[in-house]
Amino acid sequence: MMLAPPARAVAALGRLLEQETGQQLAESRRWRIETSLRPLMRDHGIATLDGLLDAIEHDPTGMLRAATLDAMLNHESFFFRDIAVFRAIETRVLPHLHASAPERQLRIWSAGCSTGQEAYSIAMILKRMGAMWDGWRISILATDVSPIAIDKARTGIFPQMDMQRGLPINELLRWFTPHGRDWRISDELRQMIGFRADNLLAPQNVSGPFDLVLCRNVLFYFPEAQRRQAELELARRTRAGGFLLLGAGEMLGSRQAGFVSCRDMSCIYAATD
């Protein structure tokens, strides 16, 4: 029988997660916390969660703290996740921005990008759309609260399992080359994206306005006050006439003005002012 992890240690780790990232350790995730942290604890020769907390407190480098936070975050991500959304981006959102942009410039922000699959999927779509973007200045910024996830995203190296989750075979053949047991994405796509560690609740390296902002499957990890703050930061950085995309099942709070939900795809919001 699996024993529940010590409540005191789990509560302390939950406070650490919320303090550093704003994310709340939901009850459904608490019982799995020791499983998530076990590989890290094993690598450092730490037997218990109490021992991990003590080691974090006495680690002058801060590296164990960062690794612990990274292990507690949900990095679930894969290429072209929710394919209907990416079809809408390619067939509706980007063509609309192409036709309505006041200048030949396209700025995209992937907020909470995890290990980069979402940002790379957008880059593949832009390349697939071809000559319509010739002469345009295009920039993609991808941010995540985890520096460890950002470092992985920046390398562009992904395991075989990621190649089998949503990535069309033609995109695999065009943009990836074998890298040992893994796959490496092309430099052409990597150079399209700037990856930076940043906190969505108080972005330091994100200056808008952006034409397209993706913040998918992030907001539901925040308690209400932090969710409202994140929504405000997103609204501040989405230009009028641009779009904000949330995850399936996520929606903006009723107090957040300046956006109108698209009728047939409620996770896409048009910025109105």
Secondary structure, DSSP 8 states (H G I E B T S, - for coil): ------HHHHHHHHHHHHHHH-----HHHHTTHHHHHHHHHHHTT--SHHHHHHHHHT-TTSHHHHHHHHHHS-----TTSSHHHHHHIIIIIHHHHHHH-SSSEEEEEEET-TTSHHHHHHHHHHHHHGGGGTT-EEEEEEEES-HHHHHHHHHTEE-HHHHTSS--HHHHHHHEEEETTEEEE-HHHHTTEEEEE--TTS-SS----EEEEEE-S-GGGS-HHHHHHHHHHHHHTEEEEEEEEE-TT----TT--SEEEETTEEEEEEE--
